[in-house]
Amino acid sequence: MFPLPLKVFTLSSLVLLLTACAGDYTFNSNLDAKAVNEYFKVGDVTVYEDNNLPKGRYDIIGLAEGEICQELSNDAPASIQNARTEARRKAADMGANGIIIKQCLIIEEQDKACISRSLCIGQAIKLEPVK
């Protein structure tokens, strides 16, 4: 088989590698927990539009509007999807768990601030839990 010094070297190397991984390490990240929660809170707001309206009782909390502006030519063009996400974020800020989208549109006429702009308007709603 293997000579004794090679076995000792191999065993020593293996032990060294295993103990190196067993330390008390901490994980540091540039992600802010609040920013992560802010990003994912839109997942708690269900989107209803067209013929897909909420079933059951709900209260209308208020108007939620999402607006996206393409400021520079190398920025991503304004999109309905991003405006809808922004409206969901605003609805979540209001304590809603749903939004009924009333109107979305893209404004392609340039102005001083935006090359293109998208806008979604909806009713922020609070659905009662199903019993």
PyMOL commands that set and color helices and strands:
alter all, ss='L'
color gray80, all
select helices_A, chain A and resi 4-20+33-44+80-93
alter helices_A, ss='H'
color red, helices_A
select strands_A, chain A and resi 46-48+58-70+98-107+116-127
alter strands_A, ss='S'
color yellow, strands_A
deselect
rebuild
show_as cartoon
